[in-house]
Amino acid sequence: MVETGTQNGKKDPAPRENAVLNFVVRNRETGGMATDFVDAVLLAVDASDADLARDLAANLHEADLADLIEAIPAPARTRLVALLGPEFDFAALTEVDENVRLSLLENLPVDTIAEGLSELDSDDAVFILEDLPIEDRVEILGQLPALERLVLQRSLDYPEQSAGRRMQTEYIAVPPFWTIGQAIDYMRETDDLPESFYELFVVDPSYRLLGTVALDHLLRTKRPVSIFDIMGETAHKVHAEEDQEKVARTFERYNLVSAAVVDDAERLVGVLTIDDIVDVIHEEAEEDIMRLAGVGDEDISDNFVLAVRSRFVWLLVNLLTAVLASVVIGAFDATIQQMVALAILMPIVASMGGNAATQTMTVTVRAIAMRELDSYNVRRTILREGAVGLVNGLLFALIIGVVSAVWFGNIALSVVIGVAMIVNMFLAGLAGILIPIVIDKFKGDPAIASSVFVTTVTDVAGFFVFLSLASWWFGI
């Protein structure tokens, strides 16, 4: 229990954040779950004290409840859900790690899952269902009312990572002949409205999308005015099968808060809101970072077998490329034997080239992901990266030339490593931009494939240029 201050000779409870019983949910310094709070929840679970568990966890925000679920041991998670009963917010499962979510759902009764999903917005329910095995998904859907089941199944029928999978099927649609007053009265008197919404969608009798009316525009207009007179065009509607990453770029480019989702017949089928898109942006950025490191879709909660499997393939590819670099070095073994200084300086050339290429590759992969590279600027960007590599090569050639001259007292060796540095960093700049562009051109994923090829080019080129120059210069 966290207590501060005094009142009538007694300590006052500390401020509470979405919690009761004087517990603070999150550690203010680290932002993680407060240890005292987690321990109290575990005590309630161990004692099967449903009242205490509800007092502690029932009113938590879904994000806090998700972190609590991840913080407690796996066996306690199912027991906590059982103790909370109908007060457990299934929206928290959209915030937890995928492995944690699947493990928890495997241990919950089907009717409990179905009841919890029925309380969620359709987009959250689909998010939870889509990763389940087909047979489990069908069994859960079978427990839902027919209308809810059809709505969720329709969303699940859309491709993965599409707008149709992300959309919310709860929205407000009105006919164009209604007045502002009718629309406002409808929203006041209808109980089954979305939890939050930003605009009204204007549709014809077949639900073809005609336009939209923003809430601020609606509330500023007199009641007798027709919806048709104030509706705006839906310039940024989204197709249900459109890729979620492309949709996220549209939201970012036009500063959208929500967007209508339509099918092939231009009928309104759902709405995407900014909270969905924030999740998409986070997922796509995380995916690119993981792929650049060659770890696929690995999660922190994966067991060691899955982690090994995820990393092994690209480590094997790296091994093969390292062998190729060793073959190049082996071709100059006589040169290296006669001048040991070459073996000392070789890693510097390769390392600088590799780092320079990685910088360029990172900028390029991001530009490709954000669709910032096109036919208008790709040539200019390639020339810029080549120039950056050349200038940096000249600067570092001077630095390493002075260092090697002082270190080994050999001016000729300084010239050799300087020239090798210039050539390798220039090639690194070109490789860092050209390899991702070529991979993307052939419909590959530059995030997952570029790093291996770029490293190979810089290592092989760096060793070859440095050792061949040394062999020629010193006549070895």
C-alpha positions in Angstrom: 0.0 0.0 0.0 1.4 3.4 -1.0 0.7 6.2 1.5 1.8 9.8 1.8 1.1 12.8 4.1 -0.8 12.9 7.3 -4.4 13.8 8.3 -5.6 13.8 12.0 -2.5 11.9 12.9 -2.9 9.3 10.2 -1.3 9.0 6.8 -3.3 10.0 3.8 -3.6 7.6 0.9 -1.5 8.5 -2.2 -3.4 9.7 -5.3 -4.9 6.8 -7.1 -4.8 6.2 -10.9 -7.6 4.0 -12.1 -7.3 1.9 -9.0 -8.8 1.4 -5.5 -7.6 0.4 -2.1 -4.9 3.1 -2.2 -2.8 1.4 -4.9 -1.1 3.2 -7.7 -1.3 1.1 -10.9 1.9 2.3 -12.6 5.3 3.2 -11.3 5.6 6.9 -12.0 9.3 6.7 -12.7 9.5 3.6 -15.0 5.9 3.7 -16.4 5.6 0.0 -15.8 3.1 -1.8 -13.5 3.7 -1.0 -9.8 5.1 -4.0 -8.0 2.8 -3.5 -5.0 -0.2 -3.5 -7.2 0.7 -6.6 -9.1 1.5 -8.4 -5.8 -1.9 -7.4 -4.4 -3.7 -8.8 -7.5 -1.7 -12.1 -7.2 -2.7 -12.4 -3.6 -6.3 -11.9 -4.6 -6.0 -14.6 -7.3 -4.2 -17.1 -5.0 -6.9 -16.6 -2.3 -9.7 -16.8 -5.0 -11.0 -13.5 -3.6 -13.3 -12.3 -6.4 -14.4 -9.2 -4.6 -10.8 -8.0 -4.0 -9.9 -8.9 -7.6 -12.8 -6.8 -8.9 -11.9 -3.9 -6.6 -8.4 -3.9 -7.9 -8.8 -4.7 -11.6 -12.4 -4.4 -12.8 -12.2 -0.6 -13.5 -8.7 -0.5 -15.0 -8.3 1.0 -18.5 -7.9 -1.7 -21.1 -4.2 -0.8 -21.6 -3.5 -1.1 -17.9 -5.4 -4.4 -17.6 -3.4 -5.7 -20.6 -0.1 -4.9 -18.9 -1.3 -6.5 -15.7 -2.2 -9.7 -17.6 1.3 -9.8 -19.1 2.9 -9.0 -15.7 1.4 -12.0 -13.8 2.4 -15.6 -14.4 0.5 -17.6 -17.1 -1.5 -19.8 -14.7 -2.8 -16.7 -12.8 -4.2 -15.1 -16.0 -7.0 -17.5 -16.5 -7.9 -17.4 -12.9 -8.0 -13.6 -12.9 -10.4 -13.6 -15.8 -12.6 -16.1 -14.0 -12.6 -14.0 -10.9 -13.5 -10.8 -12.7 -16.3 -12.6 -14.6 -18.5 -10.3 -16.6 -16.5 -7.4 -15.5 -13.4 -8.5 -17.4 -12.9 -6.2 -20.3 -12.1 -8.3 -23.4 -10.8 -5.2 -25.1 -7.6 -5.7 -23.0 -6.8 -8.7 -25.2 -6.3 -6.4 -28.2 -3.4 -4.8 -26.2 -1.5 -7.9 -25.1 1.2 -9.8 -27.0 -0.2 -12.3 -29.5 1.2 -15.4 -27.7 -0.2 -14.2 -24.4 -3.6 -13.7 -26.0 -3.7 -17.1 -27.7 -2.6 -18.9 -24.6 -5.2 -17.2 -22.5 -8.0 -17.8 -25.0 -7.1 -21.5 -25.2 -7.9 -21.8 -21.5 -11.1 -19.9 -21.5 -14.6 -21.5 -22.1 -16.0 -20.8 -25.5 -19.2 -19.3 -24.1 -17.1 -16.9 -21.9 -15.1 -15.8 -25.0 -18.3 -15.3 -27.1 -20.0 -13.3 -24.3 -16.9 -11.1 -24.0 -16.6 -10.5 -27.7 -20.3 -9.6 -28.0 -19.5 -6.5 -25.8 -16.7 -5.3 -28.1 -16.7 -3.1 -31.2 -16.5 -5.2 -34.3 -13.0 -4.2 -35.1 -11.7 -5.3 -31.7 -13.7 -8.6 -31.9 -12.2 -9.3 -35.3 -8.7 -8.5 -34.1 -9.0 -11.2 -31.3 -10.6 -13.8 -33.6 -8.4 -13.5 -36.6 -5.3 -15.2 -35.0 -7.3 -18.2 -33.6 -7.3 -21.6 -35.4 -10.2 -21.9 -37.8 -12.0 -24.6 -35.8 -11.8 -22.4 -32.6 -13.0 -19.4 -34.5 -16.0 -21.2 -35.9 -16.9 -22.6 -32.5 -16.9 -19.1 -30.9 -18.8 -17.5 -33.8 -21.4 -20.3 -33.4 -22.1 -19.0 -29.9 -23.0 -15.5 -31.1 -26.4 -14.2 -32.3 -26.9 -14.5 -36.0 -26.5 -10.9 -36.9 -23.3 -10.4 -34.9 -21.9 -13.6 -36.3 -22.6 -12.5 -39.9 -21.0 -9.0 -39.3 -17.8 -10.5 -37.8 -17.6 -13.3 -40.5 -17.9 -10.7 -43.3 -14.9 -8.8 -41.8 -12.9 -12.0 -41.4 -13.5 -12.9 -45.0 -11.4 -9.9 -46.1 -7.7 -10.4 -46.7 -5.3 -10.1 -43.7 -3.9 -6.7 -43.1 -6.6 -5.1 -45.2 -8.9 -2.2 -44.4 -11.8 -4.7 -44.1 -10.1 -6.5 -41.3 -9.4 -3.2 -39.4 -12.7 -1.4 -40.0 -15.5 -0.9 -37.4 -18.9 -1.9 -38.7 -20.7 0.4 -36.2 -21.3 3.8 -37.9 -24.1 6.3 -38.4 -25.7 6.4 -41.9 -28.5 8.9 -42.8 -30.4 9.6 -46.0 -29.8 12.8 -47.9 -33.4 14.1 -47.5 -33.2 14.2 -43.7 -32.9 17.6 -42.0 -30.3 18.5 -39.5 -32.9 18.3 -36.8 -33.9 14.8 -37.8 -30.3 13.6 -37.7 -29.7 15.1 -34.2 -33.0 13.7 -32.8 -32.0 10.3 -34.3 -28.7 10.3 -32.5 -30.3 11.5 -29.2 -33.0 8.8 -29.2 -31.1 5.8 -30.5 -29.3 3.7 -28.0 -27.3 1.5 -30.4 -24.7 4.1 -31.6 -21.0 3.7 -31.9 -19.0 4.5 -28.7 -17.3 7.3 -30.6 -17.7 8.8 -34.0 -16.6 11.9 -35.9 -18.9 12.2 -38.9 -22.2 11.0 -40.4 -22.3 9.1 -43.6 -24.9 10.0 -46.2 -26.2 6.9 -48.2 -28.9 6.1 -50.7 -31.4 3.2 -50.2 -28.9 0.6 -51.4 -26.2 2.0 -49.0 -24.1 3.5 -51.7 -22.0 6.2 -50.2 -23.0 9.7 -51.3 -21.1 12.0 -48.9 -20.2 12.8 -45.3 -21.2 15.4 -42.7 -18.6 16.3 -40.0 -20.1 16.6 -36.5 -18.8 20.2 -36.1 -20.5 21.2 -39.4 -23.7 19.5 -38.3 -23.9 21.3 -34.9 -23.2 24.7 -36.5 -26.1 24.3 -39.0 -29.8 25.2 -38.3 -32.2 22.4 -37.8 -34.4 22.9 -40.9 -31.4 22.6 -43.3 -31.3 19.5 -45.4 -28.4 17.0 -45.0 -28.0 17.1 -48.7 -27.3 20.8 -48.6 -24.3 20.5 -46.3 -22.8 17.1 -47.0 -19.3 17.0 -48.4 -17.7 14.7 -50.9 -15.9 11.6 -49.6 -12.5 12.3 -51.2 -10.6 9.8 -49.1 -12.8 6.8 -48.9 -11.1 3.5 -48.5 -11.7 0.2 -50.4 -12.3 -2.8 -48.0 -9.5 -4.8 -49.6 -6.9 -2.0 -49.6 -3.7 -2.8 -47.7 -3.7 -1.3 -44.2 -0.2 0.3 -44.7 -1.5 2.2 -47.7 -4.5 3.3 -45.7 -2.2 4.5 -42.9 -0.3 6.7 -45.4 -3.6 8.2 -46.6 -4.5 9.1 -43.0 -1.1 10.6 -42.4 -1.0 12.5 -45.7 -4.4 14.1 -45.3 -4.6 14.3 -41.5 -7.8 12.2 -41.4 -9.6 11.3 -38.2 -11.9 8.7 -39.8 -12.6 7.4 -43.3 -15.4 5.5 -44.9 -14.8 1.9 -46.1 -16.6 0.8 -49.2 -16.9 -2.5 -51.1 -16.6 -3.1 -54.9 -20.1 -1.7 -55.5 -19.2 1.5 -53.5 -21.6 0.5 -50.7 -20.7 1.6 -47.2 -19.5 -1.4 -45.2 -17.6 0.2 -42.3 -15.4 3.0 -41.0 -11.8 3.3 -40.0 -10.8 5.6 -37.2 -7.5 7.1 -36.1 -7.1 4.8 -33.2 -7.1 1.8 -35.6 -4.5 3.6 -37.8 -2.2 4.3 -34.9 -2.1 0.6 -34.2 -1.3 -0.1 -37.9 1.5 2.5 -38.0 3.0 0.9 -34.8 2.7 -2.6 -36.2 4.3 -1.7 -39.6 7.2 0.2 -38.0 7.8 -2.7 -35.6 7.7 -5.1 -38.5 10.3 -3.1 -40.5 12.6 -2.9 -37.6 12.4 -6.6 -36.9 13.0 -7.5 -40.5 16.0 -5.2 -40.8 17.5 -7.2 -38.0 16.5 -10.5 -39.7 14.3 -11.7 -36.8 11.0 -11.9 -38.7 7.8 -11.6 -36.6 9.4 -12.8 -33.3 7.8 -11.6 -30.1 9.4 -11.1 -26.7 7.1 -13.8 -25.3 8.2 -16.5 -27.8 9.9 -19.5 -26.3 13.5 -20.2 -27.1 12.6 -22.8 -29.8 10.6 -20.2 -31.8 13.3 -17.6 -31.2 16.0 -19.9 -32.6 13.9 -20.8 -35.6 13.1 -17.2 -36.3 16.8 -16.1 -36.3 18.5 -19.2 -37.7 17.7 -18.7 -41.4 19.2 -15.2 -41.7 22.2 -16.1 -39.5 22.8 -19.0 -41.9 22.7 -16.5 -44.9 25.1 -14.3 -43.0 27.4 -17.2 -42.5 27.5 -17.9 -46.2 28.3 -14.3 -47.0 31.0 -14.3 -44.3 32.5 -17.4 -46.0 32.5 -15.4 -49.3 34.5 -12.6 -47.6 36.9 -15.1 -46.2 37.5 -16.5 -49.7 38.5 -13.1 -50.8 40.9 -12.7 -47.9 42.3 -16.1 -48.6 43.2 -15.1 -52.1 45.6 -12.6 -50.7 47.1 -14.8 -47.9 50.7 -14.3 -49.3 50.3 -10.5 -49.2 49.0 -10.6 -45.6 51.8 -12.9 -44.4 54.5 -10.5 -45.7 52.8 -7.4 -44.2 51.0 -8.0 -40.9 49.8 -4.4 -40.7 47.4 -5.3 -43.5 45.6 -7.8 -41.2 45.4 -5.2 -38.5 43.9 -2.5 -40.8 41.5 -4.7 -42.8 38.6 -4.7 -40.3 38.6 -0.9 -40.2 37.9 -0.6 -44.0 35.2 -3.3 -43.9 33.6 -1.9 -40.7 33.4 1.7 -42.0 31.9 0.6 -45.3 29.4 -1.6 -43.5 28.3 1.2 -41.2 28.0 3.7 -44.1 26.0 1.3 -46.1 23.7 0.5 -43.2 23.0 4.3 -42.7 22.1 4.7 -46.4 20.0 1.4 -46.4 18.0 2.5 -43.4 17.1 5.9 -44.9 16.3 4.1 -48.2 14.1 1.4 -46.7 12.1 4.0 -44.8 11.7 6.1 -47.9 10.4 3.1 -49.8 8.0 2.2 -47.0 6.7 5.7 -47.0 6.5 5.8 -50.8 8.8 8.9 -50.8 11.0 7.5 -53.6 9.5 7.8 -57.1 10.6 8.3 -60.7 11.0 12.0 -60.1 13.5 11.9 -57.3 15.2 8.4 -57.4 18.0 9.5 -59.7 18.7 12.6 -57.6 18.7 10.5 -54.4 21.1 7.9 -55.8 23.5 10.7 -56.9 23.2 12.3 -53.5 24.0 9.1 -51.6 27.0 8.4 -53.9 28.3 11.9 -53.2 27.7 11.5 -49.4 29.7 8.3 -49.5 32.5 9.9 -51.5 32.9 12.9 -49.3 32.7 10.8 -46.1 35.3 8.5 -47.7 37.6 11.4 -48.3 37.3 12.7 -44.7 37.8 9.4 -43.1 40.7 8.6 -45.5 42.5 11.6 -44.1 41.8 10.5 -40.6 42.8 6.8 -41.0 45.8 7.9 -43.1 47.2 10.0 -40.3 46.5 7.3 -37.7 48.2 4.5 -39.8 51.2 6.8 -40.6 51.8 7.5 -36.9 51.0 3.8 -35.9 53.2 2.0 -38.5 55.5 4.8 -39.7 54.7 3.9 -43.3 53.4 6.6 -45.6 52.7 4.3 -48.5 50.5 2.1 -46.3 48.6 5.3 -45.3 48.0 6.1 -49.0 46.7 2.6 -49.7 44.3 2.4 -46.8 43.1 6.0 -47.6 42.3 5.1 -51.2 40.6 1.9 -50.1 38.5 3.8 -47.6 37.3 6.3 -50.3 36.4 3.5 -52.8 34.7 1.3 -50.2 32.6 4.1 -48.7 31.5 5.3 -52.1 30.5 1.8 -53.1 28.8 1.4 -49.7 26.6 4.5 -50.4 25.6 3.2 -53.8 24.9 -0.3 -52.5 22.9 1.0 -49.5 20.4 2.7 -51.9 20.5 0.5 -55.1 20.0 -2.9 -53.4 16.8 -1.9 -51.6 15.5 -0.2 -54.7 16.2 -3.3 -56.9 14.6 -5.7 -54.3 11.5 -3.5 -54.2 11.4 -3.3 -58.0 11.2 -7.1 -58.1 8.4 -7.2 -55.5 10.6 -8.3 -52.7 10.7 -6.9 -49.2 13.7 -4.6 -48.9 13.5 -4.5 -45.1 14.1 -8.2 -44.7 16.6 -8.8 -47.6 18.7 -5.7 -48.0 20.9 -6.0 -44.9 22.5 -9.3 -45.9 23.3 -8.3 -49.5 24.5 -4.8 -48.4 26.9 -6.4 -45.8 28.2 -8.8 -48.4 29.0 -6.1 -50.9 30.8 -3.8 -48.4 32.8 -6.6 -46.8 33.9 -8.3 -50.1 34.5 -4.9 -51.8 36.4 -3.5 -48.8 38.7 -6.5 -48.4 39.3 -6.9 -52.2 40.0 -3.2 -52.8 42.3 -2.8 -49.8 44.3 -6.0 -50.4 44.6 -5.7 -54.1 45.8 -2.2 -53.8 48.4 -3.2 -51.2 49.5 -6.1 -53.4 50.0 -3.9 -56.4 51.6 -1.0 -54.5 54.1 -3.0 -52.6 54.6 -5.6 -55.3 53.8 -8.5 -53.0 
